[in-house]
Amino acid sequence: MIEVKNVPQRKKRQHHDEPEAKSKGWFYFNVTLRTLHALLLVIISFLIIGGALAAGIGAGYFAYLVEDTKTPTKKEMQKTLGEYSETSKLVYADNSNISTIRSDLMRTAVKSDKISDLLKQAIIDTEDEYFNEHNGVVPKSVVRALLSEATGFGGGGGGSTLTQQLVKQQVLSNETTFKRKANEILLAMEVEKYFSKDEIVTMYLNVSPFGRNNRGQNIAGVQEAAKGIFGKNADEVNLAQAAFIAGLPQSPITYSPYDNTGQLKENLSAGLKRKDFVLFSMYRNHSITKKEYEEAKKYDLTKDFLPRQERDANDHGYLYYTVLGEAQELMADKLRKDDKVSDKEYQKEKVKKEYLEKASSELVSGGYTVKSTIDKTIYNAMQDAVAEYGYMLDGENTGTVQVGNIMMDNHTGRILGFVGGRDFNDTQLNHAFNITRPAGSSIKPLLVYGPAIDQGLIGTETKLSDFETTWQNGEDKGKPIVNATNTGSNTFQSVREALVQSSNIPATHVYRDFQEKVGETAAYDEYLKKMNFAASDDWFNESAALGPNDVSPLNETNGFQTLANGGVYQEGYMIDSITDNAGNVIYQHKENPVQVYSKQTASIMNDLMRGIVDAGYTTRFKDFVSSLNWYLGEGDWVGKTGSSDEYRDSWLIVSTPAITISSWSGVENNTIKNDRNASVRTANYMAYLVNRVYMANPDVFGIDQRFQLADGVKSYEVAKATGELPGKVTVNKKEQTVPLETVSSLYAKGEPAKSSFEFGIGGTAANYQAYWETIYGKEEEKKKTEEKDKNKTGTSSSSSAAGAGADQTTPSSESADNKEETKDSSTSEDDKKTETSKDTEKNEDNKETQKN
């Protein structure tokens, strides 16, 4: 019974447990659901609270970022957004304006009605489709851009409206900081308050970059884009052209059809694809119909691109670009020093280029005033002179002979004026600063005679061999060294004579002697290097004495400035100062004088070079100056000429105690020969040039000043025949008295030697033998003539005899008379006349040249 009863009971209990289990399941489900619901409510609450907190923090942070930003007025904003011209400027020495500094952007602003509606709509549909709805900022776009920036995902763009882009271009920098972005947002909203949508899009289209034009120039603004790409005004473009232009600002150089020379790119696909994207954006936004879209897309735009055109010469000319270039060099040097870039690192081409670009950008937009050393009246006078008289440099079959001139203050190195060329429109190469050409004989005072006098190797009357000789070294070894008009005069010349005639053979002997006694590299290392002449192993060759090495007109001017300034080099400079808008001095020139030659040497060289100019043997400069202006011709002019092989280059550098002015002239095509009359043409042109400057500023020349021999210069009476002290010499085993005619020889150091058979520098034993035989042969001939004359007058009347007695002197008494007639200065006019007796006509055959 028990078993029977228990079975149904078990069955009944089993049936009862099923709903109980279901009930428990629902219970747990409900609990879980309620828990999740509660958690969701908590999370949502936290999100709401966190979002509010984040929004509060964000708002606070935004306020913090812009707290220092001064909200501009509409007038200020209008000026800033519409400012297209540059604010930095270049000025003359008197602070009068040379020019504002402009960027390389070609920009022409136009009014709204001069811009096609197609262009406006194309830029809006492509760059800012919500332009007409927003108030300067699209919040979701800003958030998207910020998230992209923070996470690194996404394109990182699309956050800026046209208004923001305008603010960024015209008001703010391109740096990617939250502070700049916050300011951009704030200012964009201010712009929207002050200006209409049409005004904003017009300003944007006037300032944005659009790549390059068909001259290779960088362009900004739609007017320059339309003119420079299609040859149309901005209100004349068709739909396809408008779409192409509107696509450029995103990546102007990539999408531009031209390279930096103005040549059409071989591959134009990037710009054309961008044009199609712009057209699709316009169609998508219902700005154009499907038909217009398809027709414009099929339009062959390549036939509208303008062909390459040569860039027009800029009306700024030589002065603008020279002063600006100097300022960029100085600014680049300052910027790299601010960045603690070492001298060694800065010499790397890539590094220096980077800083020059930074300097250029800084000068364009930094509001600087660059004060030059250029005297406005002097510079303008020099430009008038080259315009009126430059033709004088042209010879038969030479074509246009170019010229470069620099005028420098001797005591400071200030560059007062220059001539960069005959016409900037013909060639933009600055022939005063940016060329280097063979120096010819103009190098002799700086490299040969100046150092030799400075080291005490020679005096002004030291004798130098001018006998025929050959090169000892180099590829021309064994070939004859030649003078301008001969292969040697087969005698000995004094230093003064050799300089007046610009003889090559004597100069070579002096240079060889200097290298042997002082050092092979000493002439460059101790002299030219200190004056910033470019280093070259060619300075160590024996031929360097004749000037085959390239130098610049600035080098030459500075070298002769050094001699005119008592041997003190003052580096030539053109920038006096650079200041910012607040008047803070960014750069100020500081003098760094270097004593290159002793005062004694410099004064002796000026004494010698006065003889060059006065003699008129190699240059008729003083004759020409005097014929134009007697008073100017009375100035104490010193200087030197030079010419290269085939007369391709003609140099003339002259100084007064106050200024030095140089002239290089020649043909740019180095295969064209000049002619033998080049030095005469140079002298004539230079006379007109200095006369024109004199009429503009007569005081600058210091006409009343005179070069003086410095204290410490020693003057010795030496035998004119030998340049040594008077005495006896053995010739052909017979002791002879050296002819007693004497002359003053100036020494900076050292003293003349005692009489000797080989008295000079250079020459062989045979040369000396021939010279002595000539001298004593003439002495014997002279004695015979005197004896013959004596016999003829032996039967004269007493009165005649008395007269004859006065004339009849013994050789010894004649020598005594000659000694009494010793010249007290090597610059006497009689001496100069003697030196130039073979050149009374001063024709082109007397032209000096350098041959090696």
DOVO-650526 format. One record per residue (C-alpha): x negated, y, z. Coordinates in steps of 0.02 Angstrom, whole numbers, plus 32768, in hexadecimal, padded with zeros to 4 digits. Last residue first. Layout:
REM DOVO-650526
XYZ
...
//
This chain:
REM DOVO-650526
6C57906A726C
6C959109721F
6CD591A0727A
6CEE923E7218
6CB492F27217
6CEE93687191
6C5F93D2714E
6C8E939D709E
6D3793ED70C0
6CF3949A70AE
6CA495087133
6C5A957B70AC
6BC695AB7117
6BA494F77144
6AEB94D8712F
6AC1956D719B
6B2C95257228
6AA794FE72A8
6A45959C7280
6AE096057294
6B0395B2733C
6A5495DA7379
6A66968F7343
6B0F9698739F
6AC296657443
6B1395CC7497
6A73957874CD
6A52960A753F
69B8966E756B
696F965874BF
68B2965D74B9
687496F37456
67DF970B74CA
67A9965B749A
67AC968B73E5
673B971E7408
66C196AD7464
66C4963573D3
669C96C3735F
660C96F773D1
65C6964773C8
65DA963C730D
657F96DF72FA
65E4977672D1
65DD97E37239
667E9842723F
663F98D272A8
659D98D0724B
65FC98DC71AC
6643997F71E3
659A99C17213
655499817171
65DC99DA7115
65B09A7C716A
64F99A5A714D
65189A337098
6520997D7060
6489991A702A
64A6987F709E
656098717075
655197E06FFC
64D69784706C
654F978870FF
65DE97477094
657496B37063
654696917117
65FE9699714B
662F962070C2
65A695A870F5
65DC95B171AB
6692958E717F
666294F97117
65FF94B571A8
669294CE7220
670A948171A3
669E93E6719C
669993EB7258
675593DF7266
676E936571D8
66E392F77217
673492F872C2
67DD92C3727B
6793923B720E
673391F372A1
67D091FA730D
6835919B728C
67A9911C7276
67A990FC7331
686390D87323
68F691467350
6967915073E8
696291D07473
68D992547466
6826927C7494
67C691ED7446
671D9247743A
672C929274E6
673F933C7537
6773933775ED
682393007613
68BC93707626
6913937376CF
698D930A7734
6A4193367757
6ABD93B0770C
6A3D93EC768D
6A3F947F7615
69B494957594
697A9545756E
6917955874CD
685E956174A6
67F095877410
674495497443
672894CA73BC
66DF94337419
6623944A7426
65C893BD73CF
65519338740B
651092D37379
651A92177373
6595922372E3
660892897354
65DE92A2740C
6653931A7466
663893BB74C6
66AA94227533
67549475753D
67D3941575A6
684193A07542
68CD93C474C5
68519395743D
6846941E73BA
68A294A17421
681E948F74A8
6877949C754E
68A1952A75C3
690994DA764B
69B6950E768B
69FA94B27723
6AB594AD7748
6ACB94B17804
6B5095357808
6BC695187778
6BAF956676CD
6C4595D576AC
6CDD95BD763D
6D3196647622
6DDB96AE7650
6E2A974375F7
6E8A96D3757F
6EDC9673760C
6F4696127590
6FEA961575F4
6FF496D275FA
702896E67544
70CE96887557
713E968B74BC
70C696E67449
703996787489
709E95DC7464
70B1961473AF
6FF8963B73A6
6FCD959273EF
7032953A7366
6FF595A872D8
6F4195857306
6F6894CC731B
6FAE94C3726A
6F1195137221
6E9D94A47285
6EFB94077252
6EFA9439719B
6E3F945971A1
6E2393B271F9
6E8B93557177
6E25939870E3
6DD292F070C6
6E77929D709D
6EF7922D70F4
6EFA917870C0
6F97910F70C0
6F87905F7107
6FA8909E71B8
705C90C9718F
707E9146721A
701291C871C4
6FA4923C7229
6F9E92CB72A3
6F6492D27356
6F5C937A73AB
6F2D93A9745A
6F44944174C8
6EE494627567
6F0D94F475DA
6EC495747653
6E0795797636
6E2C956E757B
6E3594C5752A
6E389474747E
6E5C93C47441
6E5C93A37385
6E7A92F6733F
6E9792B9728D
6EC99206726A
6ECF91AD71C1
6E2F9205718C
6DF89168712D
6DAB912B71CF
6DDC91917267
6DCD924A728C
6D9692B37320
6D8993677356
6D4B93B673F5
6D7194497466
6D4694ED74B8
6DA2959274A9
6D7496277514
6DFD969A74D4
6DCF97217458
6E3696C973D2
6ED396EF7438
6EA597A97430
6E8897A47374
6F2C974D734E
6F4B96FA72A7
6E9C970C725B
6E5096E57305
6EB196447311
6E7B960C7263
6DC496317283
6DCE95DD732D
6E19953D72E4
6D9D952E7256
6D679482728F
6CCF9414726E
6C4D949A724C
6CAF952E728F
6C1E956172FE
6C8D95B17383
6CF4951573A2
6C60949F73B0
6BF8951E7412
6C82952D7494
6C75946F749E
6BC2947A74DC
6BEA94FA7563
6C8394957593
6C1493FC75A3
6B9B945D7612
6C2994947684
6C6A93E37694
6BBE939E76BC
6B9E941F7745
6C4894057793
6C22934B779B
6C8892D9772A
6D19926E7767
6D5092C87805
6E009284781E
6E9492F37850
6F30929B7890
6FBC931B7886
706392EB78CF
710192E97867
71A192E678CE
7221925978C5
72C8923A7919
72D292E87965
737B930079BA
73DB9391796F
748693467993
74A1931F78DC
73FE92BC78D5
735092FF78B1
72C992CB7837
722993317830
719B937577C3
71AD92FC7733
71399318769E
708F92E176DB
6FDC92E2769F
6F659297771E
6EF3931B7768
6E3F92ED7743
6DBB935F7791
6D1F937C7728
6D2394387742
6DD2944876FE
6DA4945E7646
6D4B93B67649
6DE293617697
6E5C93B77621
6DF2936F7594
6E1592BF75D1
6ECB92E375FA
6EF09322754B
6E99928D74FD
6EF5920D7567
6F9C92657545
6F779265748B
6F6591A8749A
6EC891417483
6E9790B4740F
6DE090817407
6D7D90A37367
6D33913F73B8
6C809157737E
6C2E912F7425
6C959090742E
6C23904B73A3
6BA590117425
6C298F9B746A
6C588FAA7523
6CF7900E7503
6D308F7C7497
6D478F157535
6DE88F76754C
6E3A8FD475DC
6EB4905F75B5
6E78910E75DC
6EBA913C7689
6E4491CE76AD
6DE2916B772F
6DD090E176AE
6D81915A7634
6CF5918E76AC
6CA391127722
6CE7907076D8
6CE490A87622
6C3590F1761B
6BFA906F769A
6C248FD47635
6B788FB075EA
6B1A8FFA767C
6AB7909476AC
6A119086764F
6A3B901175BE
6AEF904A75AB
6ABC910275AF
6A3490E7752E
6AAD908E74B9
6B2A911B74CE
6AA691A074AA
6A6B9143740E
6B1D913273CE
6B3C91EC73E6
6A9D92147382
6ADA91A872EE
6B8B91ED72ED
6B6A92A572D3
6BF69317730E
6BA193AD72BC
6BB7941B7355
6B9E938473C7
6AFB934E7373
6ABB94007372
6AD99416742D
6A8D936C7456
69F493A173F2
69DA9351734A
694592EA7312
691E92D1725A
694B925E71CD
69F392B271AA
6A4B920A71BB
6ABD919F7150
6B12923A710C
6BAF92A47107
6C17926D719C
6B8B920E71F0
6B63915871CC
6B2A90C1722D
6AE0904671B1
6B0E8F8D71B3
6A998F15720D
6B1B8EDF728C
6BC98F0E724E
6C1B8E7772A1
6BD28EA77348
6B248EDE737A
6A908F497347
6AE68FBD72CE
6A70900D7252
69FD90A37246
69D6913A71DA
698791C4723F
69F1923672AA
698E92177349
69C0927C73E0
6960930C742F
6991934D74DB
69C5940274CA
6A6693FB7531
6A17938D75B4
6A1592D075B6
6A0D92387628
6A41929576C5
6AD2922076EC
6B5392A976D1
6AFF92DC762F
6B0E922975EE
6BC29219762F
6BFA92B975D5
6B9992947536
6BDE91E77510
6C8B91BA7550
6CE39260756C
6C8492D674F8
6C7B9250746F
6D3192197472
6D69929F73F6
6CF4924D7379
6D7791CF7344
6E0391B173C1
6E54911F7366
6F1191237381
6F8B9105740F
703F913C73FD
70CA9157747C
70A091FA74D1
708692857453
70BD922773B7
7169920273FF
71B791857387
726A91BD7362
724891D472A9
72A192387224
732792847292
72A492AD7315
724A931E729A
7191934A7290
715F92E9732A
715A92E373E8
711B93957401
70F293BE74B4
7109943C7540
70CC947075EB
708993C87624
704D93E976D5
6F9F93A076F2
6F8494187784
6EE99482775F
6EDE946976A4
6F95948B767B
6FC1941B75E9
6FFF94347536
701F939574D5
702B93837418
705D92F373A5
706192FD72E8
70A0929E7251
705E92B471A1
70EA92A67122
70A7925E7080
6FEB9257706F
6FE192686FB1
6F9793176FBD
6F959355706E
701B937270F2
6FE693C37194
701C9471715C
70CE942F7150
70D79434720D
70D694F17206
718B9526721A
71D894917275
7137946C72D3
712E9521730E
71E4952F733F
71D4949273A8
713794D673FC
718F957A7422
7221951B746E
71AC94BB74E0
714F95587516
71EE95B8753B
723B9527759C
71A294FF7604
71A79443761E
7176940A76CD
721793A876DE
729C93AC7766
730C93137768
73AE933C77C1
740C92A277FC
74C7927E7801
74B491C27810
7514918A7776
7498918C76E7
73FC91927752
742F90F877B4
745A90967717
73B190BE76C9
73579094776A
73AE8FEC7775
737D8FC776C2
72C98FFB76E7
72CE8F8B7780
73008EF2771C
72808F177694
71F78F237718
72268E79775F
722E8E2376B5
718A8E6D767A
71298E3D7715
70C68ED47750
71428EEC77DD
710B8E4A782E
70578E857837
70878F317879
70EF8EDF7901
71AD8EEA790C
71DF8F3479B3
72948F52797B
727E900D799A
71DA8FFE793C
72388FB178AA
72B6903E78AB
723090C578B2
71D0907B7820
7270906F77BB
7296912577E2
71E9915C77A6
71F390F87704
72A5913576E6
726F91EA76FF
71E491D7767E
7260918F7601
72DB921C7623
7255929F7603
7221924C7561
72D292267527
731392D67540
7279932E74FB
726992C5745E
731892E2741C
73BE92FB7474
7416930473CC
7413924873C1
73DE91FD731B
747291A472CE
747190E772D8
746B9092722F
7510904271FB
75408F8C71F8
75DE8F627198
76888F8B71E4
76FA8EFC7217
779C8F0371B4
777A8E6C7146
77618E0471E2
78148E24721A
78628DAC719F
79178DB271DD
795C8D057206
79738D3072BE
79C18DD77292
7A408D847221
7A698CFE72A2
7A838D7A7330
7AE78DF472C7
7B5A8D657291
7B6C8D277344
7B9D8DD5737A
7B308E4B73DF
7B398E8B7492
7B9D8DF274C5
7B268DC87556
7AF78D247503
7ADC8D7F745D
7A668DFD74AC
7A088D747507
79FD8D127465
79B08DA9740C
79318DBD7497
79018D06748B
78EC8D1773CF
78768DAA73E8
78108D437464
77FF8CBD73E1
77BF8D427366
77418D8573E3
76F98CDA7408
76FB8CA27352
768C8D2C730E
75F38CBF72F0
75718D0E727E
757C8DB072E0
75918E4F727C
74F58EBC7285
74FF8F5A72EE
74518F407332
748F8F0F73DF
74FE8E867397
75A98EA7734C
76528E4D734D
766B8E707407
76BD8DE07465
76248DAE74C9
75E88E6174E4
76908EA17521
76C48E117592
77728E3775DC
77708EE4758B
77738E9F74D7
78208E5074C8
787A8EF674B3
780C8F20741E
78388E7E73C4
78F18E9273EB
78F28F4473A7
789C8F0B7308
791C8E8172EF
79AD8EF97310
79708F86729F
78FD901272D4
792390C972AE
793D9115735C
788D90E67397
783E913872FF
77FB90C87278
7750908E723D
77748FDB726F
76ED8FB272EF
769F90597320
773890C47302
77B39051735C
773A902D73E9
770490E373FA
77BB91157409
77E19083747C
776A90BB7503
76B890847521
7630905874A4
7582900E74AB
75229039740E
74F38FB5738C
7519902A72FC
75B28FC372CC
75FC8FDD7379
75DB8F7E7418
76418F3974A9
76E78F8774DC
76C48FD17587
7759901C75E6
776390D87603
77E2911A7584
785390817584
786190867641
788991407640
7913912275C0
7957908F7625
796190FB76C0
79B09191766A
7A339122761A
7A5D90D476C1
7A75917F770E
79F791C67787
79F191FE783E
7A479173789D
79FE90EA782F
79509130784D
796C91277909
799F907078FA
78FE904E789B
789C90AB7921
78D9903779AA
78BF8F9A7945
78108FCD790E
77E38FFE79C0
78158F5079FA
77B28F00796E
77188F697998
77258F367A4E
77408E807A20
769B8E8079C2
76748E55790D
76098EE878D5
76428F397833
763F8FEA7877
76D1905C7897
771D90F77849
771F90ED778B
77119036775E
775E8FEE77FD
77EC906C77FD
781690457748
78108F8B776B
78878FA377FD
79019001778E
78F68F7E7707
79228EFE778C
78A08E9577E1
78B68DE6782A
78AF8D827789
78078D3877AD
77B38CB57819
77DB8C2E779D
78148BB0781B
77BC8B5E78AB
772A8BAC7909
778B8BAB79AA
77758C6079E0
776F8CB07934
78018C4A78F4
78618C727990
783C8D2B7977
786F8D2678BF
79118CCE78E5
79378D477972
79168DDC78FF
79828D927876
7A0D8D7178F2
7A048E26792C
7A0C8E79787F
79BD8F267899
79CF8FD17847
7A878FEF7869
7AC38F597804
7B4A8F53777E
7B008FA376E0
7A598F4A76F4
7AA68E9F7712
7A4F8E557677
79A58E9976AA
790D8E71763E
79558E2475A0
7A048E6C7598
79C68F1675D4
79328F1D755C
799F8EEF74C8
7A278F6974FA
79B08FFC74FE
795B8FCB745C
7A008FB47402
7A3A905C7444
79AB90A773E0
793D9125743A
793A91DA7401
79DB9203745E
798791D17500
78F8924C74F0
784A921B74B4
77A391FE750C
770991E274A0
7685916E74E8
75E1912E74A1
758E90D77533
74D190E5753E
74E5914975DC
74D4920275E4
7458926C7640
748C9323763C
741C938E75D3
7389940775D6
73D6947D7655
737A9510769F
731C94E4773E
728595527712
721A94B676F6
729E9474767E
7331940A76B5
73739359769E
741F932E76E0
748492AC7740
754192C6773A
7572925B76A7
760E92807641
76AC92167646
7706925476E1
77BF923176CA
77D591BB775D
776F922877D0
77BC92CE779B
786D928877A3
784B923C784E
780A92E17891
78A0933F784C
791892BA788E
78CB92C6793A
785592417977
787991CE7A0A
77D991C87A6F
77A191197A8C
775391027B36
77E890A07B7B
77F090347ADF
77A28F967B21
77EB8FAB7BCF
789A8FC27B88
78838F247B22
78478ECA7BBE
78E08F057C1D
79538ED27B91
78FC8E2B7B87
79058E167C44
79BC8E407C41
79DB8DCF7BAD
79788D487C01
79DD8D5F7CA1
7A7E8D5E7C3F
7A448CC77BE2
7A0C8C767C83
7AB58C9B7CD7
7B148C5C7C41
7A9F8BCA7C2D
7AA78BA57CE7
7B648BAA7CE2
7B658B3D7C48
7AF38AC47CA1
7B618AC57D3D
7BFE8AAD7CD6
7BA98A217C79
7B7589D37D1D
7C2889DB7D5B
7C68898F7CBD
7BE3890A7CC5
7C1688E37D77
7CCE88E17D49
7CAB886B7CBA
7C4187FC7D28
7CC587F67DB0
7D4C87D47D31
7CE887487CE4
7CC386FF7D8E
7D7C86FE7DBD
7DB086BF7D15
7D40862A7D2D
7D81860D7DDF
7E3386077DA1
7E06858E7D1A
7DB9851D7D9B
7E5785277E06
7EC285067D6E
7E6384637D53
7E5B842C7E0C
7F1B84087E1E
7F1B83837D99
7E8E83297DF0
7EE583327E97
7F8282DE7E4C
7F1982527E09
7EC882367EAE
7F7182357F04
7FB381BE7E82
7F2881457EAF
7F3481567F6E
7FE281197F84
7FC380777F26
7F2280597F85
7F758071802A
800080008000
//
